Amino acid sequence: YAAANVPYNPRRHLKVAPAGVADGDMVFILGYPGRTFRHRTASYLDYEYRVRMPATVDWYGWQIEQMEAAGKTDPAAALKVAPRVKSLSNTYKNYQGKLVGIRRTNMLATRQEEEKRLSDFIQADAGRKAKYGTVLAEIGRVYTEMESAAARETLLQFLTRSPDAIRVAFTVYEAAQERQKPDVERESAYMERNWKQTSSRLLLSLRNFHRGVDQSILKELLVRAAKLPADQRVSAVPAVLKGGEPATAADEFLNDAYGSTRIQDEKFVEELLARKPEEIAREEDPFVRLAVALYPAVKAMKDAEKRREGDLNRLYSLYLDVKKEFLGGEFVPDANSTLRLTFGRIKGYEPRDAVFMQPITTLSGVVEKHTGEEPFDAPEALMELHRKKDFRPFAPPTLQDVPVGILYDTDTTGGNSGSPVFNARGELVGVNFDRVWEATINDYGWSPAYSRSIAVDIRYVLWVALKLGGAEHLLREMGVKTE
C-alpha cells in the first residue's frame, strides 16, 4: 500500500458515444500507420506483383500445408508449429489479398499512366529533364537486376530462414563473423545493444524444434535449389547432394544429418555462440558445415542488396522531389509511423460478385459463429444473455440487437490497430483493429471499392463491460447511462 498509489486522473478524456453510429455516418481516425509504398514506381509494383509476393505466397503456403498435416497426426508437432503457422499465415493472407487487390483495381496500369504524366512533366522543362530525366529508367533497371537474381536470392533467403537446423547454425556463424567487426559496422542484430536479445531469441526458438517438420522443409528447399538454372545454383547444395537424384540424395543426407546433429541442443548452441568463426568452421556438425558453406553466397547476396538499396534511396529521393513538384499541394507522404488523420463513412462493400458485406455486424452473428472451440468460443454467459435478448441499453431500434463490428472507408494500414474511431463530434464510437482482406492493397493505394477498415463498436464494449464485467460504476463515471 502507498498513499500516492491512486488511479490515474487525466485532465481530459475521450467522450464516449453510447448512441454509436449508423450506415453512412461520418467517422475519423487518429493513429500511427506504420509504412506504405504509394510513392514507389510502376517497376516496383510490377516486381512485387509478378516476382516477390507470388514466390512468398507459394513457399509460405507449402510450409503451412506441411505443418498443419503434421499437426493432425502428432499433437506434439501441432503445439510446436502453432506459432509459426500463425506467423506464416498472417503474411500469406496479406500477400494473397494484395495480389488480388492489385489485379482487381488494375493498379499497375493506373500507376503506369501516372508515371507517363510525370514523365511528360519532366520532359517539358529543360532544367527538370537534366536533373530528373533518367530517374524512372534507372529505378527500373534496379528492379530488372533484382528480378534476374530473384530465383537464387529468394531460395537463399528461404534456405537460411525456414528450416530451424540451418537457421540456427547460420545465425551462429554469421554472428561470429559480424562480432569480429567494430560495433558500428555490424549488422543491427549483432550490435552490442541488440546482442542479448538476438542470442536469447535464438536459444528460445530451439524449444519449438520438430525434426519431422524441419526435415521435410529442408528437403523441399534442397530439391528446389537443385532445379535452379545452372547460372543461379548455390554451390553448397551440389556438394551436399553429390550429384544424385535430388529427392533421393536429399533424403540420404538429411537422414544422416538429423540423426547426428546437436544443433537442436541449447547447450551446444550456447557453446557455438562463444566461438570465433575459424573455430566454428572446424566443427563437424553437418548443419554447421552446411551453414559455413552457404555463408559466402549469402554474404554476397546481402552486399548486393545493400548496394541496390543505396541506389534506390538516392534515386527515390530525386523521384519524390520531382513528384512533389508535379503534384503540388496534392502530394501526401507515405506513412512512416507518425500521427495521421483519416476520415470516411460507415460503409459496407462488395468483395465479389453478388456478395455484400453489411457495415454493422451484431451479437447474433457472434452466436451464429459459436462452435465452442477457438477462435469461435463465446462465453456461456454471453450466449445466455443473447437467448434472453438482454440487449438494453445498447441495441438501436434499427437493429434490435447489440452492434459488434463496424466497417468504414477510412485509409488505414499496419500500425492503426488500436486507433480510436470518432464520430463527427469527436466522440469515441469504436476501436480500429484490422482491415478487410481486400484492403491490404492500402499499402500501395486506396480503393473506394475495397478499402474498408474494421473496428469493434463501442456499444459492444460497453455492453460487455456492463453485462459480463459488472462494471456499471465505470460506465457511470464515463457519463454513460445504463438504463
Backbone torsions as a table, in degrees:
resi	resn	phi	psi	omega
1	TYR	NA	141.0	174.2
2	ALA	-146.6	134.2	-177.2
3	ALA	-60.3	-30.5	-178.9
4	ALA	-81.7	-6.5	-177.6
5	ASN	-83.4	81.9	-176.2
6	VAL	-120.8	158.3	179.0
7	PRO	-59.9	147.1	177.7
8	TYR	-63.5	134.6	-178.1
9	ASN	-125.6	88.2	-176.6
10	PRO	-69.1	152.5	177.1
11	ARG	-66.4	-33.3	178.1
12	ARG	-140.2	153.2	174.5
13	HIS	-141.8	160.7	-179.5
14	LEU	-67.6	134.3	175.8
15	LYS	-81.1	129.8	-179.6
16	VAL	-86.2	143.9	179.3
17	ALA	-109.4	87.5	-177.5
18	PRO	-64.0	-16.8	177.2
19	ALA	-75.5	-16.8	175.2
20	GLY	69.5	-153.6	-176.9
21	VAL	-131.7	165.5	177.0
22	ALA	-130.7	167.3	179.1
23	ASP	-52.5	128.9	178.3
24	GLY	93.2	-10.9	180.0
25	ASP	-67.2	147.2	177.0
26	MET	-78.5	138.7	174.8
27	VAL	-137.4	158.3	172.5
28	PHE	-143.0	159.2	-175.5
29	ILE	-129.8	137.6	168.3
30	LEU	-112.3	125.8	-177.4
31	GLY	-163.8	-172.4	-175.7
32	TYR	-125.2	71.5	179.5
33	PRO	-58.5	138.5	-171.3
34	GLY	-73.0	-69.3	-174.2
35	ARG	-153.6	134.4	173.1
36	THR	-127.2	169.2	-174.0
37	PHE	-132.3	42.4	-174.4
38	ARG	-79.6	-17.8	178.3
39	HIS	-106.2	33.5	169.6
40	ARG	-98.7	158.6	-173.2
41	THR	-79.0	170.0	175.7
42	ALA	-61.7	-34.4	179.0
43	SER	-64.7	-35.2	174.7
44	TYR	-64.7	-49.6	-177.7
45	LEU	-62.2	-38.9	177.9
46	ASP	-63.1	-43.1	178.4
47	TYR	-63.1	-44.8	178.5
48	GLU	-60.8	-44.2	-173.6
49	TYR	-73.4	-40.8	-175.1
50	ARG	-92.9	-27.1	-168.7
51	VAL	-116.4	-67.7	-168.0
52	ARG	-69.4	-52.6	-175.8
53	MET	-67.2	-41.8	177.0
54	PRO	-59.7	-38.7	179.1
55	ALA	-64.2	-40.3	180.0
56	THR	-69.3	-43.0	178.2
57	VAL	-60.0	-44.2	179.6
58	ASP	-60.4	-48.8	-175.4
59	TRP	-72.6	-42.4	179.0
60	TYR	-65.5	-39.8	178.2
61	GLY	-62.1	-40.8	178.2
62	TRP	-62.3	-45.0	-179.6
63	GLN	-63.4	-44.8	179.9
64	ILE	-58.4	-43.9	179.5
65	GLU	-60.2	-44.4	179.6
66	GLN	-65.2	-43.7	-177.9
67	MET	-67.3	-42.1	179.2
68	GLU	-66.4	-37.3	177.5
69	ALA	-64.2	-42.3	178.7
70	ALA	-64.8	-38.2	-178.5
71	GLY	-68.5	-25.7	-179.6
72	LYS	-68.2	-30.1	-177.3
73	THR	-107.0	-8.2	-175.8
74	ASP	-139.4	100.7	-179.3
75	PRO	-56.9	-35.4	179.3
76	ALA	-64.9	-40.5	178.0
77	ALA	-65.3	-41.6	-179.9
78	ALA	-58.1	-41.1	-179.8
79	LEU	-67.0	-41.8	-177.0
80	LYS	-70.8	-37.0	-174.7
81	VAL	-90.5	-9.6	-175.5
82	ALA	-53.5	-47.2	179.6
83	PRO	-61.6	-37.6	-179.3
84	ARG	-70.9	-39.3	178.1
85	VAL	-60.4	-42.8	179.7
86	LYS	-63.2	-45.3	-179.5
87	SER	-64.6	-47.1	179.3
88	LEU	-62.6	-39.9	-177.6
89	SER	-63.5	-37.2	178.8
90	ASN	-58.9	-49.4	179.9
91	THR	-68.9	-41.6	-179.4
92	TYR	-56.9	-49.3	-179.2
93	LYS	-69.4	-38.7	179.3
94	ASN	-60.1	-47.8	-178.7
95	TYR	-68.9	-37.4	176.2
96	GLN	-59.5	-45.3	178.9
97	GLY	-61.3	-40.8	179.1
98	LYS	-64.9	-42.6	179.9
99	LEU	-62.6	-43.3	178.0
100	VAL	-64.4	-44.6	-178.1
101	GLY	-63.8	-42.5	178.9
102	ILE	-60.6	-41.4	-179.3
103	ARG	-69.2	-48.1	-175.3
104	ARG	-64.9	-36.8	-177.1
105	THR	-88.6	-1.0	-178.8
106	ASN	55.2	39.6	-171.7
107	MET	-64.1	-37.3	-177.9
108	LEU	-63.9	-44.1	179.0
109	ALA	-64.1	-38.6	177.7
110	THR	-62.7	-43.3	179.7
111	ARG	-64.4	-38.2	178.9
112	GLN	-65.8	-38.1	177.4
113	GLU	-65.6	-40.1	177.8
114	GLU	-61.5	-41.4	-179.5
115	GLU	-69.1	-31.4	176.8
116	LYS	-63.7	-41.9	178.3
117	ARG	-66.5	-39.8	177.5
118	LEU	-64.2	-42.2	179.6
119	SER	-62.2	-41.3	177.5
120	ASP	-62.0	-38.6	178.5
121	PHE	-63.7	-41.7	179.3
122	ILE	-65.2	-45.7	-175.5
123	GLN	-70.4	-18.6	-175.9
124	ALA	-76.2	-10.4	-177.8
125	ASP	-131.7	129.4	-175.8
126	ALA	-61.5	-39.5	179.5
127	GLY	-65.5	-45.4	178.3
128	ARG	-64.6	-40.2	-178.9
129	LYS	-62.2	-40.5	-179.9
130	ALA	-66.0	-36.5	-175.4
131	LYS	-86.9	-38.2	-171.3
132	TYR	-119.4	0.6	-170.2
133	GLY	-58.4	-29.0	-176.9
134	THR	-106.6	1.9	-171.7
135	VAL	-60.6	-49.7	-178.0
136	LEU	-60.9	-42.7	179.8
137	ALA	-65.7	-40.1	179.9
138	GLU	-65.8	-41.0	176.4
139	ILE	-62.0	-43.4	178.8
140	GLY	-59.0	-37.6	179.8
141	ARG	-66.3	-33.8	177.8
142	VAL	-64.3	-43.7	179.9
143	TYR	-69.8	-30.8	174.2
144	THR	-63.9	-42.4	176.7
145	GLU	-62.9	-41.9	179.1
146	MET	-62.1	-40.4	179.6
147	GLU	-66.0	-39.0	-178.7
148	SER	-65.0	-27.3	-179.6
149	ALA	-101.0	-0.1	-168.4
150	ALA	-62.8	-42.9	-176.2
151	ALA	-59.4	-47.0	-178.8
152	ARG	-70.0	-46.6	-175.4
153	GLU	-69.4	-37.3	176.7
154	THR	-63.6	-42.4	178.4
155	LEU	-62.0	-42.8	178.3
156	LEU	-62.1	-41.5	178.3
157	GLN	-62.4	-47.7	179.5
158	PHE	-63.2	-40.6	-176.1
159	LEU	-63.7	-35.8	-177.2
160	THR	-95.6	1.0	-179.8
161	ARG	-121.1	-32.7	-171.7
162	SER	-83.1	-51.6	178.4
163	PRO	-77.3	127.6	-177.5
164	ASP	-59.3	-38.5	-176.4
165	ALA	-59.4	-45.4	179.8
166	ILE	-76.5	-39.6	-179.0
167	ARG	-58.2	-46.2	-178.6
168	VAL	-67.4	-47.8	-178.6
169	ALA	-62.6	-41.6	-178.8
170	PHE	-67.7	-42.0	179.2
171	THR	-60.3	-41.1	178.7
172	VAL	-59.6	-47.3	-176.6
173	TYR	-72.0	-41.2	178.2
174	GLU	-63.1	-39.7	178.2
175	ALA	-60.7	-43.0	179.8
176	ALA	-62.4	-40.1	178.1
177	GLN	-66.0	-46.3	-176.4
178	GLU	-68.0	-37.2	-173.9
179	ARG	-77.1	-0.6	169.9
180	GLN	-80.6	-20.0	-176.2
181	LYS	-81.9	161.7	168.9
182	PRO	-57.4	146.3	-172.4
183	ASP	-53.2	-41.8	-175.6
184	VAL	-70.6	-15.6	-178.9
185	GLU	-96.0	-5.6	-177.8
186	ARG	-78.6	159.3	167.9
187	GLU	-64.0	148.7	-170.3
188	SER	-52.7	-41.9	-176.0
189	ALA	-62.1	-23.4	-174.3
190	TYR	-104.9	4.3	174.0
191	MET	-69.4	155.1	-176.1
192	GLU	-56.0	-39.9	-176.9
193	ARG	-66.2	-21.4	-177.5
194	ASN	-111.3	-8.3	-169.9
195	TRP	-63.8	-41.4	-179.7
196	LYS	-60.2	-43.3	179.7
197	GLN	-67.3	-43.1	-179.9
198	THR	-61.3	-48.9	-178.1
199	SER	-67.9	-37.8	179.2
200	SER	-64.9	-43.5	179.1
201	ARG	-64.1	-39.0	179.5
202	LEU	-61.6	-47.0	-179.5
203	LEU	-66.8	-39.3	-179.7
204	LEU	-64.9	-33.8	-177.9
205	SER	-65.8	-20.8	-179.6
206	LEU	-64.0	-22.7	-177.2
207	ARG	-67.5	-20.2	179.2
208	ASN	-102.7	15.3	178.5
209	PHE	-68.5	130.1	176.8
210	HIS	-133.9	114.2	-172.0
211	ARG	-57.8	-47.5	-175.6
212	GLY	-59.5	-47.1	179.5
213	VAL	-65.4	-45.7	-177.4
214	ASP	-62.6	-40.5	-178.3
215	GLN	-67.0	-39.6	179.4
216	SER	-65.8	-36.8	179.1
217	ILE	-66.6	-47.2	-178.2
218	LEU	-67.2	-36.8	177.2
219	LYS	-60.4	-46.7	-179.3
220	GLU	-60.2	-40.5	-179.7
221	LEU	-68.4	-38.9	177.6
222	LEU	-64.5	-39.8	178.3
223	VAL	-65.4	-43.9	178.4
224	ARG	-63.6	-39.5	179.7
225	ALA	-63.3	-37.4	-179.5
226	ALA	-67.9	-22.0	-177.7
227	LYS	-93.7	0.0	177.8
228	LEU	-63.2	153.5	173.7
229	PRO	-54.9	150.0	-173.9
230	ALA	-54.2	-36.4	-176.7
231	ASP	-80.4	-2.7	-179.5
232	GLN	-118.4	4.0	-176.7
233	ARG	-69.5	153.1	179.2
234	VAL	-95.7	121.7	-171.5
235	SER	-60.6	-27.9	-178.2
236	ALA	-68.4	-25.1	-175.2
237	VAL	-74.4	-49.6	176.7
238	PRO	-56.2	-33.2	179.0
239	ALA	-64.3	-30.9	178.4
240	VAL	-79.3	-43.1	-175.8
241	LEU	-81.0	-18.4	173.1
242	LYS	56.7	34.7	173.5
243	GLY	79.1	2.3	-179.0
244	GLY	-81.8	175.2	174.3
245	GLU	-59.7	127.0	-167.3
246	PRO	-51.5	-50.0	-175.9
247	ALA	-65.7	-44.4	-179.6
248	THR	-66.3	-45.3	-179.9
249	ALA	-64.5	-37.3	178.2
250	ALA	-64.7	-43.0	177.8
251	ASP	-59.1	-44.8	-179.0
252	GLU	-61.5	-46.7	179.8
253	PHE	-64.3	-46.6	-173.2
254	LEU	-71.7	-36.1	176.9
255	ASN	-59.9	-43.6	177.6
256	ASP	-69.2	-44.0	-174.5
257	ALA	-65.4	-47.5	-179.6
258	TYR	-70.3	-24.1	177.4
259	GLY	-75.3	-23.2	-175.4
260	SER	-113.1	-14.6	-174.7
261	THR	-68.7	154.2	172.1
262	ARG	-118.2	14.3	-173.3
263	ILE	-67.9	-16.5	176.7
264	GLN	-87.9	-1.8	-177.5
265	ASP	-90.8	121.7	-174.4
266	GLU	-61.1	-42.3	-179.0
267	LYS	-64.8	-39.4	178.5
268	PHE	-62.5	-44.1	-179.8
269	VAL	-65.8	-39.1	176.2
270	GLU	-59.8	-41.1	177.8
271	GLU	-63.2	-42.9	179.6
272	LEU	-62.4	-37.8	-178.3
273	LEU	-64.0	-20.2	-179.8
274	ALA	-91.5	-4.5	-175.1
275	ARG	-92.3	162.4	174.4
276	LYS	-86.3	160.9	-177.2
277	PRO	-53.9	-44.8	-177.7
278	GLU	-66.3	-28.7	177.1
279	GLU	-72.9	-40.6	177.5
280	ILE	-65.6	-38.3	-178.6
281	ALA	-63.4	-22.9	178.4
282	ARG	-87.1	-5.4	-178.7
283	GLU	-67.2	139.3	-176.7
284	GLU	-88.5	-8.9	-179.2
285	ASP	-56.3	130.8	-173.4
286	PRO	-61.1	-35.3	-178.5
287	PHE	-79.5	-30.3	173.2
288	VAL	-65.3	-42.6	179.6
289	ARG	-63.6	-40.3	178.7
290	LEU	-67.1	-40.0	178.4
291	ALA	-62.3	-42.0	178.4
292	VAL	-62.7	-39.5	179.5
293	ALA	-68.3	-31.3	-179.6
294	LEU	-78.8	-22.6	-170.8
295	TYR	-55.6	-46.9	-178.9
296	PRO	-58.4	-40.5	-179.5
297	ALA	-67.5	-40.8	-179.9
298	VAL	-68.0	-40.4	178.6
299	LYS	-62.8	-42.5	178.1
300	ALA	-62.3	-39.5	178.0
301	MET	-62.9	-46.2	-178.9
302	LYS	-65.8	-36.6	176.6
303	ASP	-63.4	-40.6	178.1
304	ALA	-66.1	-39.8	178.3
305	GLU	-61.8	-42.5	179.4
306	LYS	-64.8	-39.4	178.2
307	ARG	-63.6	-45.6	179.2
308	ARG	-63.9	-41.4	179.2
309	GLU	-60.5	-41.6	177.0
310	GLY	-62.3	-42.7	177.8
311	ASP	-61.9	-45.3	-178.1
312	LEU	-67.4	-38.5	177.7
313	ASN	-59.4	-43.6	179.2
314	ARG	-65.7	-45.3	-176.4
315	LEU	-70.7	-40.0	179.9
316	TYR	-68.5	-28.0	174.9
317	SER	-61.2	-44.0	177.0
318	LEU	-67.6	-42.4	-179.4
319	TYR	-59.5	-44.3	-179.6
320	LEU	-67.9	-36.5	178.0
321	ASP	-59.0	-47.7	-177.4
322	VAL	-75.2	-29.8	177.9
323	LYS	-68.4	-39.1	175.5
324	LYS	-61.1	-42.4	178.7
325	GLU	-63.2	-39.3	-178.6
326	PHE	-69.2	-45.0	-175.1
327	LEU	-85.3	-23.6	-179.1
328	GLY	63.3	-131.2	-177.3
329	GLY	-68.8	-9.7	-179.3
330	GLU	-86.0	-3.7	-179.4
331	PHE	-73.6	125.1	176.9
332	VAL	-118.5	119.3	-176.8
333	PRO	-62.9	152.9	173.2
334	ASP	-62.4	155.1	176.4
335	ALA	-62.9	143.2	178.9
336	ASN	-148.8	35.1	177.9
337	SER	69.0	18.8	173.2
338	THR	-100.4	164.5	-175.6
339	LEU	-63.3	127.7	177.7
340	ARG	-132.5	151.0	173.9
341	LEU	-112.6	136.6	174.7
342	THR	-137.1	144.9	-178.7
343	PHE	-134.9	159.6	179.8
344	GLY	-174.4	-154.7	-178.9
345	ARG	-133.7	154.0	172.2
346	ILE	-62.8	121.3	-170.2
347	LYS	-160.4	131.3	174.9
348	GLY	-79.2	-173.2	178.9
349	TYR	-159.1	167.4	-178.4
350	GLU	-114.4	96.9	-176.8
351	PRO	-68.5	-26.7	177.4
352	ARG	-157.6	172.7	-173.4
353	ASP	-57.0	131.9	174.8
354	ALA	67.6	15.4	176.9
355	VAL	-124.0	123.7	178.9
356	PHE	-123.9	128.5	177.8
357	MET	-93.2	116.5	179.3
358	GLN	-63.2	150.2	-176.9
359	PRO	-76.1	-15.0	-179.1
360	ILE	-134.0	126.2	174.7
361	THR	-101.2	167.0	-172.2
362	THR	-133.2	172.4	178.1
363	LEU	-59.4	-33.7	178.5
364	SER	-60.5	-32.8	176.3
365	GLY	-67.8	-36.5	175.9
366	VAL	-61.4	-46.1	-179.4
367	VAL	-65.1	-40.1	-179.9
368	GLU	-61.9	-36.1	-178.7
369	LYS	-82.2	-13.5	-174.6
370	HIS	-59.4	127.3	176.2
371	THR	-121.1	-12.3	-175.0
372	GLY	87.9	-2.2	178.9
373	GLU	-127.3	151.0	176.7
374	GLU	-58.0	140.1	4.7
375	PRO	-94.2	12.4	-176.0
376	PHE	-115.0	59.7	-177.8
377	ASP	-117.5	89.5	-178.5
378	ALA	-82.5	144.2	178.4
379	PRO	-61.2	146.5	179.8
380	GLU	-61.1	-35.6	179.5
381	ALA	-61.5	-37.6	177.2
382	LEU	-66.8	-43.0	179.4
383	MET	-60.9	-39.6	-179.5
384	GLU	-66.9	-42.0	177.6
385	LEU	-61.0	-37.3	178.1
386	HIS	-68.3	-40.4	178.5
387	ARG	-60.6	-37.2	-180.0
388	LYS	-81.9	-7.0	-175.6
389	LYS	54.7	42.7	179.2
390	ASP	-86.9	76.4	-173.6
391	PHE	-102.0	-12.8	-175.3
392	ARG	-64.1	146.0	1.1
393	PRO	-104.8	29.8	-170.9
394	PHE	-114.9	20.5	177.7
395	ALA	-106.3	108.6	179.7
396	PRO	-67.4	149.6	-178.6
397	PRO	-56.2	-31.3	-177.7
398	THR	-69.9	-23.4	-177.7
399	LEU	-107.3	-32.1	-173.8
400	GLN	54.2	36.2	-175.7
401	ASP	-162.4	166.6	178.3
402	VAL	-85.7	121.6	175.8
403	PRO	-66.0	140.7	-178.0
404	VAL	-116.4	-53.7	-177.9
405	GLY	-125.3	151.7	177.3
406	ILE	-131.3	145.3	176.1
407	LEU	-109.9	146.5	178.9
408	TYR	-156.1	157.9	-173.4
409	ASP	-98.8	36.2	173.5
410	THR	-72.5	172.4	-174.6
411	ASP	-107.9	96.4	-177.8
412	THR	-122.6	167.5	176.3
413	THR	-154.0	-171.6	178.5
414	GLY	-58.0	131.4	-174.9
415	GLY	111.5	-16.5	178.3
416	ASN	-87.8	-1.9	177.3
417	SER	-62.2	129.5	-178.3
418	GLY	91.4	-4.3	179.3
419	SER	-69.2	138.4	178.1
420	PRO	-71.8	143.2	176.4
421	VAL	-109.5	125.5	-175.7
422	PHE	-112.7	153.1	170.6
423	ASN	-86.4	-175.3	-175.1
424	ALA	-64.9	-17.4	179.0
425	ARG	-96.3	6.3	179.4
426	GLY	78.5	22.1	179.3
427	GLU	-100.1	146.9	-176.0
428	LEU	-73.1	122.1	179.9
429	VAL	-119.6	-7.0	-180.0
430	GLY	-178.7	176.1	176.6
431	VAL	-129.2	116.8	-178.9
432	ASN	-65.5	136.7	178.2
433	PHE	-136.5	-10.1	-178.8
434	ASP	-169.4	176.2	169.4
435	ARG	-114.1	157.8	171.1
436	VAL	-69.4	161.9	-174.9
437	TRP	-55.4	-45.0	-176.9
438	GLU	-68.3	-19.9	-176.5
439	ALA	-84.0	4.4	173.9
440	THR	-63.1	-17.4	175.9
441	ILE	-69.2	-8.4	176.2
442	ASN	-54.2	-26.0	178.4
443	ASP	-62.4	-26.4	-177.6
444	TYR	-108.3	-23.4	-179.3
445	GLY	173.4	150.8	-179.0
446	TRP	-87.0	139.7	-179.9
447	SER	-122.7	124.4	178.1
448	PRO	-63.1	-25.2	-178.3
449	ALA	-82.0	-37.1	-170.0
450	TYR	-118.3	-16.7	-175.4
451	SER	-77.1	96.0	177.2
452	ARG	-128.9	135.6	176.3
453	SER	-108.9	162.3	-173.5
454	ILE	-124.9	135.8	174.3
455	ALA	-130.0	154.7	166.4
456	VAL	-78.7	130.0	179.9
457	ASP	-67.9	134.2	-177.7
458	ILE	-62.8	-24.4	178.4
459	ARG	-67.1	-33.7	176.3
460	TYR	-70.1	-40.6	177.5
461	VAL	-59.4	-46.5	-179.3
462	LEU	-65.7	-41.0	-179.7
463	TRP	-63.5	-45.2	178.5
464	VAL	-63.6	-43.4	179.6
465	ALA	-60.8	-39.7	-178.0
466	LEU	-77.2	-51.0	-171.1
467	LYS	-83.2	-37.5	-178.3
468	LEU	-99.9	-30.7	-176.6
469	GLY	-94.9	-13.0	-178.7
470	GLY	61.7	32.5	-172.9
471	ALA	-101.6	43.0	-179.4
472	GLU	-57.4	-36.8	-178.8
473	HIS	-63.8	-34.3	178.6
474	LEU	-70.4	-39.7	178.5
475	LEU	-64.6	-41.1	177.8
476	ARG	-62.2	-39.9	178.8
477	GLU	-61.4	-31.4	178.5
478	MET	-84.8	-0.9	179.7
479	GLY	82.3	21.1	-178.5
480	VAL	-98.5	125.1	177.8
481	LYS	-74.3	138.0	-176.3
482	THR	-108.6	7.7	178.2
483	GLU	-119.7	NA	NA
